[in-house]
Amino acid sequence: MEYQEMIIQLTELINNKQLISATISQPRANSDEVKRVKIKPIELKGIYHIQFEYQYERILKHENLQLELASEKLNHLLKQYRQVQAEFQEEKVHIQLSKKFKVLWKSDLVQSQKVVNLSHNRKKNYLLDEETAYPFLIRLGVQTPDGKVKKQKHDKFRQINRFVEFIDDALDYLPKDRPVRILDFGSGKSYLTFALYHYLHIEKGLDIRVTGLDLKKEVIEECQQIAIDLKYEHLEFLVGDINDYNEETSVDMVVTLHACDVATDMALARAVKWGAKVILSVPCCQHELNTQLNSPTLDLMLQHGLVKERFAALATDSIRAELLKLVGYEAQLLEFIDMEHTPKNILIRAYFTGKKTTSEEQVKYRAFVDFLQVKPFLENELKDYL
Ligand SMILES: C[S@@+](CC[C@H](N)C(=O)[O-])C[C@H]1O[C@@H](n2cnc3c(N)ncnc32)[C@H](O)[C@@H]1O
């Protein structure tokens, strides 16, 4: 097949909204900083877009383009890469390009059509699929013994899957040549801790050492028993307070899900001190700034208790993300799960890049906290790094 014909066929499939997902890889130039580009359709403000996710060695960048521009972008990219693997509604396509742009196009018809979920930041398929029986989900009561998701556990199943998506996205940031050390602070009933262990170790084959820590003795004992029963050898549960946990010197990934108030900050501070490459944190009940906020210009909002509470929570998370940036992380605030399921839906995702911050960013941060007249707990915890 000629190069131009390939472009026409691909563009046609994409323009007909057939795309489920694609990966463009094997850059022609070794020096190319973007190692892979993942592509999927998403809907933004009701308009069909194609999202390009550029995978650099340490960071991801996204670009959302409407169809016409997406085709141009694709044409441009295919001049720089040699492989495409794409899944469309009715076929799977593998394209290999030679040095001289000769095209090898292999296509397999797909039996079952998948429904594409175009919601932004959400993948179309669950990484843990609904038809498979997972021993940990059965044991945790999310699935029935024959592997059906229980009716009342659908939200939990979605939440677990959403979390696994974030774990999957973080894979490139985790070391592959030694055991990966992971801590889950405030692990509670540990649905997500077990999911993390299952996905990274059983599905992805990573050598991992996972610890779940929580204040609640009975819950921890129960989780430990489940880990033993499932023969999850490198998953342990400890009773303890995040604030007192100083056992580690180096950790690769720190997770906190709904750890209360400044317990989240404690965990973030420890993650930074341990040089964690990945931080995934869904905060909970942030009261800290609520009592400090004092900005006459904002009185119009802050006079309302409800608004003040929400504003304080959003300001807290923005400050957390900014502080992580100032100490060398690429940090984003992302939607964890739909608001309709829980108001605690912001996930702080941070990947360590070591990138130095500019003095301008530091000045911006200072201006913001001064404006709100707050002294964030996390700032104090990280003062040696700022
Ligand atoms: C809302 S639950 C969430 C549990 C679990 N991470 C999840 O998402 O299902 C919050 C958990 O954090 C624990 N927690 C809160 N503060 C803590 C602290 N300072 N140290 C250890 N655990 C803490 C609580 O005991 C509780 O189990």
The ligand as a Gaussian input file, in Angstrom:
#p B3LYP/6-31G(d) Opt

LIG

0 1
 C      -12.776000       7.462000      54.159000
 S      -11.706000       6.167000      54.567000
 C      -11.074000       5.661000      53.024000
 C      -10.524000       4.288000      52.999000
 C       -9.933000       3.824000      51.676000
 N       -8.712000       4.531000      51.366000
 C      -10.919000       3.934000      50.578000
 O      -10.775000       4.832000      49.756000
 O      -11.827000       3.130000      50.507000
 C      -10.394000       7.063000      55.294000
 C       -9.470000       6.170000      56.029000
 O       -8.348000       6.935000      56.418000
 C       -7.964000       6.515000      57.715000
 N       -7.204000       7.599000      58.299000
 C       -7.586000       8.869000      58.518000
 N       -6.617000       9.568000      59.109000
 C       -5.569000       8.712000      59.256000
 C       -4.276000       8.832000      59.813000
 N       -3.862000       9.977000      60.333000
 N       -3.469000       7.758000      59.787000
 C       -3.874000       6.587000      59.280000
 N       -5.097000       6.411000      58.748000
 C       -5.931000       7.458000      58.734000
 C       -9.272000       6.234000      58.422000
 O       -9.108000       5.346000      59.500000
 C      -10.097000       5.633000      57.304000
 O      -10.045000       4.221000      57.279000

